[in-house]
Amino acid sequence: MPKTAVTADKLKVKVFADGAEKASMLEMYKNPLVRGFTTNPSLMRKAGVSDYEGFARDLLKVIPDRHVSFEVFSDDLAEMERQANYIKTWGPNVYVKIPVTNTKGEATYAMIRRLSEAGTQVNLTALFTNDQVTKAVAALGGLAPACISVFAGRIADAGLDPLPMMQSMLAEMAPHKNLEMIWASPREPYNVMQAHDIGCHIITATNDIIKRLPLFGKDLDAYSLETVQIFRQDSIAAGFSLPV
């Protein structure tokens, strides 16, 4: 028999909604399971955002009391740092999302240390390896509150089990109470349960995944019967028949 799942209201991992559509973000803001929000330039472009600062400031007026991450978008390290110093002024709940390298592979560890020393809340993103996490912890440990986003879903896409990596990363971060690890790019609701089980601090998720979290703990026999009923109802609605 499978173990009984923890119900969504008992999850220890904090669930952050990942997106950039204002209406859907406000919908998630009303959901008591959602503790924060993350965005990135790709999500903003997909949502049709053209005024980056205008979108961000408008959003912060209606979400003033939960973590919101906004990402820098320059590829030049000096300009990236300037953008970070500007974005942090938008509100006390703002975390500045900074990629672990630029597109040339130039690392941002020295930059994030300077920012963190100055009190900037950093969300270091796009980490995939233990070595990257080791360097991130060295740069951010003991300073301002910071998040380290590990793309567990994409690690799994590469055919690797992210769980052992995530557990060792969490152990490395444990001495630094200012650090939280984000399980990024989940692929299914069960990833939320995995993040809960290993003690991960935060997991980002799409609205579709978040809306399925209330299914945690559902009786499987009842779920089986409901599934059969759906198939039957749809076959009737479609008017399916076979010749006698």
C-alpha positions in Angstrom: 0.0 0.0 0.0 1.3 3.5 -0.8 1.9 5.8 2.1 -0.8 8.3 3.0 0.0 11.7 1.6 0.2 14.8 3.7 -2.7 17.0 3.0 -2.0 20.4 1.3 -2.7 22.4 4.4 -0.1 20.4 6.4 2.8 21.0 3.9 5.9 22.3 5.5 7.4 23.5 2.2 6.3 26.9 1.1 4.5 27.0 -2.2 5.3 30.0 -4.5 3.3 30.6 -7.7 5.4 31.0 -10.8 4.0 33.3 -13.5 3.6 36.8 -14.8 -0.1 37.3 -15.6 -1.6 39.7 -13.1 -5.1 38.2 -13.1 -3.8 34.7 -12.4 -1.3 36.0 -9.8 -4.1 37.8 -8.0 -6.2 34.5 -8.1 -3.2 32.7 -6.4 -2.9 35.6 -3.9 -6.3 34.6 -2.6 -5.2 31.0 -2.2 -3.9 30.3 1.4 -1.5 27.7 0.1 0.5 30.3 -1.9 3.2 32.1 0.2 5.0 34.0 -2.5 5.5 34.7 -6.2 8.4 34.4 -8.7 8.6 35.8 -12.2 11.3 35.9 -14.9 11.7 37.7 -18.3 10.5 34.7 -20.3 7.3 34.5 -18.3 6.7 38.2 -18.7 7.3 38.1 -22.4 4.8 35.2 -22.7 2.3 37.2 -20.7 2.7 40.2 -23.1 4.4 42.5 -20.5 6.2 45.4 -22.3 6.7 47.8 -19.4 8.8 45.9 -16.9 8.9 48.4 -14.1 5.3 49.5 -14.6 4.1 45.9 -14.4 6.2 45.3 -11.3 5.2 48.4 -9.4 1.5 47.8 -10.2 1.7 44.2 -9.0 3.4 45.2 -5.7 0.5 47.6 -5.0 -1.8 44.6 -4.8 0.7 42.1 -3.4 2.6 44.1 -0.8 3.0 41.5 1.9 4.5 38.3 0.2 7.8 37.5 -1.4 7.9 38.5 -5.0 11.0 37.9 -7.1 11.8 40.1 -10.1 14.8 39.2 -12.3 17.5 41.4 -13.8 17.7 41.1 -17.6 21.1 42.6 -18.6 23.9 40.3 -19.8 26.6 42.7 -18.7 27.6 42.1 -15.1 28.0 45.8 -14.2 24.6 46.7 -15.6 23.1 43.6 -14.0 24.3 44.9 -10.6 22.9 48.4 -11.3 19.5 46.9 -12.2 19.6 44.8 -9.0 20.2 47.9 -6.9 17.3 49.7 -8.6 14.8 46.8 -8.4 15.4 46.3 -4.7 14.0 49.8 -4.1 10.5 48.7 -5.3 9.5 47.2 -2.0 10.5 45.4 1.2 9.0 42.2 -0.1 11.1 42.2 -3.3 13.8 39.7 -3.9 16.1 40.4 -6.9 16.5 37.4 -9.1 20.0 37.0 -10.5 21.2 34.2 -12.8 24.2 32.3 -11.6 26.1 33.3 -14.7 25.5 35.5 -17.7 25.2 34.0 -21.2 29.0 34.0 -21.5 29.4 31.8 -18.5 30.8 34.6 -16.3 29.8 33.9 -12.7 27.9 36.3 -10.5 29.1 35.1 -7.1 31.2 38.2 -6.4 28.3 40.5 -7.4 25.7 38.7 -5.2 28.0 38.9 -2.3 28.3 42.7 -2.7 24.6 43.0 -3.0 23.9 40.8 0.0 26.4 42.7 2.1 24.4 45.8 1.2 21.2 44.2 2.4 19.7 43.2 -1.0 17.5 40.2 -0.8 18.8 38.0 -3.6 17.2 35.0 -5.4 20.1 33.3 -7.2 18.6 31.3 -10.0 19.4 28.7 -12.6 21.6 26.5 -10.5 22.0 22.9 -11.5 25.1 21.5 -9.7 26.5 20.9 -6.3 29.5 23.0 -7.1 27.3 26.0 -8.0 25.5 25.7 -4.7 28.8 25.4 -2.7 29.9 28.7 -4.3 26.5 30.3 -3.7 26.5 29.4 -0.1 30.0 30.8 0.3 28.8 34.1 -1.3 25.5 34.5 0.5 25.8 32.6 3.8 25.3 34.7 6.9 24.3 37.9 5.1 20.9 39.2 4.0 17.9 36.8 3.5 18.5 35.0 0.2 17.1 32.1 -1.9 19.0 29.6 -4.0 16.9 28.3 -6.9 17.9 24.8 -8.0 16.2 23.7 -11.2 15.3 20.2 -10.1 12.8 19.6 -12.9 15.4 20.4 -15.5 17.9 18.2 -13.8 15.3 15.4 -14.0 14.8 16.2 -17.7 18.5 15.4 -18.2 17.9 11.9 -16.9 19.3 12.4 -13.4 17.6 12.0 -10.0 17.6 15.4 -8.4 16.7 14.2 -4.9 20.1 13.1 -3.7 21.6 16.4 -5.1 18.9 18.5 -3.4 19.4 16.7 -0.1 23.2 17.3 -0.1 22.6 20.9 -1.1 20.2 21.4 1.8 22.7 19.9 4.2 25.3 22.4 2.9 23.0 25.3 3.4 21.7 24.2 6.9 24.3 26.2 9.0 23.1 29.5 7.4 19.7 30.4 8.6 19.4 33.3 6.1 19.4 30.9 3.2 16.4 29.1 1.7 16.5 26.6 -1.1 13.9 26.8 -3.9 12.9 23.7 -5.8 12.4 25.2 -9.2 10.8 23.9 -12.4 8.6 21.1 -10.9 6.8 18.9 -13.4 4.0 17.5 -11.3 2.2 17.9 -7.9 4.2 15.0 -6.5 7.3 17.1 -6.7 5.7 19.3 -4.0 5.4 16.2 -1.8 9.1 15.3 -2.5 10.2 18.8 -1.6 8.2 18.6 1.6 9.7 15.2 2.5 13.3 16.3 2.1 12.8 19.6 4.0 13.2 21.9 1.1 12.2 25.4 2.1 10.3 26.6 -1.0 8.9 25.1 -4.2 7.8 27.2 -7.2 4.8 25.9 -9.2 2.5 26.8 -12.0 -1.2 27.5 -11.2 -2.1 24.2 -12.8 0.0 22.3 -10.2 -1.1 24.5 -7.3 -4.8 23.8 -8.2 -4.2 20.1 -7.9 -2.6 20.2 -4.4 -6.0 19.8 -2.6 -6.0 16.2 -4.0 -3.2 15.3 -1.6 -4.5 12.7 0.8 -7.5 11.8 -1.4 -8.8 8.2 -1.0 -7.5 6.2 -4.0 -10.5 3.9 -4.2 -12.8 7.0 -4.3 -10.5 8.6 -6.9 -10.7 5.4 -9.0 -14.5 5.4 -9.0 -14.6 9.1 -9.9 -12.3 8.5 -12.8 -14.5 5.7 -14.2 -17.6 8.0 -13.7 -15.9 10.7 -15.8 -15.1 8.3 -18.6 -18.8 7.2 -18.6 -20.2 10.7 -18.5 -17.9 11.8 -21.4 -18.9 8.8 -23.5 -22.5 9.6 -23.0 -22.0 13.3 -23.7 -20.2 12.5 -26.9 -22.9 10.2 -28.1 -20.6 7.3 -28.7 -22.1 4.0 -30.0 -21.0 0.9 -31.9 -23.1 -1.2 -34.3 -24.9 -4.1 -32.8 
